[in-house]
Amino acid sequence: MYKVAVMGDYDSIYGFAALGLSIFPVDDKEQGQKILKDLAAGDYAVIYMTESLAAKLQEEVDEYREQMKPAIILIPGISGNTGAGIAQVKKSVEQAVGSDIIFNGEN
Amino acid sequence: MASSQIIPTRMELAKQKKKLATATRGHKLLKDKRDELMRQFLDLVRENKALREKVEAALQAANKNFVLAKASTSDQVLNAALLAPKQEVYLETDTRNVMSVDIPVFQYKTRTADANDIYSYGFAFTSSDLDGAVKSLADLLPDMLRLAEVEKSCQLMAAEIEKTRRRVNALEHVMIPDAQAKIKYIKMKLDENERSTQIRLMKVKDMMLEEARQERIAADAR
């Protein structure tokens, strides 16, 4: 039985608490690294992360990319959509196909 | 060409032929695997893109609702309202094997069956904006979980496709030409050896015939 976590700045994620997801407010990089490591080792199968936090934890996010668990999914925070989430999809396409054939240079 | 290191013998030739046969078969299989993976990946990635666009748009709308809710309610009341959630989400994970890639399948369960348990607060002190905001997030949850499933699958498949493509290329451009070159080299060398043996035998025969003739002439003369 796995759980779902949400990481990011408090304002962006507090709503998810009502749904029964575990929220982990993170302000700085060190704290984020620590929490992410704990979550990945614990029984969290999906971690939603705000794009602004993911930008700070780029290395760690990439590290879990090719592992089965956890799935780190970027979501736009309250400050708006930075396009980092869609960039992850683009990266998959580029890795698999060699060039970007799905987005064709949009955004 | 690395043929300078190999010894031109029949055994080596048989070995190289076997290697070529294995490499050719492996190349064909891996190519098929790559093509099928690619086909499934493209379907999945299109779904991923559509889903992500939908989820991102909906999340932004939900975030707007939360900002409104925050504006009309004091921080303390809001924090207290969301402090003790009634609902909890569990995930049941399973894996599905697509062309030797294990991709995740999520099934989510909630602790209570009541859809209204997402409201962990009394309605008296919070604004209705909060209800709407929470509701919009709850409606989005199945899509978000599906997004997690699809996006993880895409990432895993992309990694596998990259690996398979490298293997196919290595077989196609290195292993197979190399084995072919070696086989050609050994064959030429063996043929050459055979020819030289034959010539030597012919020479020896000529020499022996010549010797016999000389002996006969000598005998006749006596």
Interface residues (C-beta under 8 A of the other chain):
Chain A: M1 Y2 K3 V4 D11 S12 Y14 G15 F16 A17 A18 L19 G20 L21 A45 V46 Y48 R65 E66 M68 K69 A71 I73 I75 P76 G77 I78 G80 N81 G85 I86 Q88 V89 K91 S92 V93 Q95 A96 V97 G98 I102 F103
Chain B: M38 F41 L42 V45 R46 N48 K49 R52 E53 V55 E56 L59 Q60 A62 N63 F66 V67 K70 L78 N79 L82 P85 K86 Q87 E88 V89 Y90 L91 E92 T93 T95 D102 P104 F106 Y108 T110 R111 I118 Y119 S120 A133 V134 L137 A138 L141 M144 L145 L147 A148 E149 E151 K152 C154 Q155 L156 M157 A158 A159 I161 E162 R165
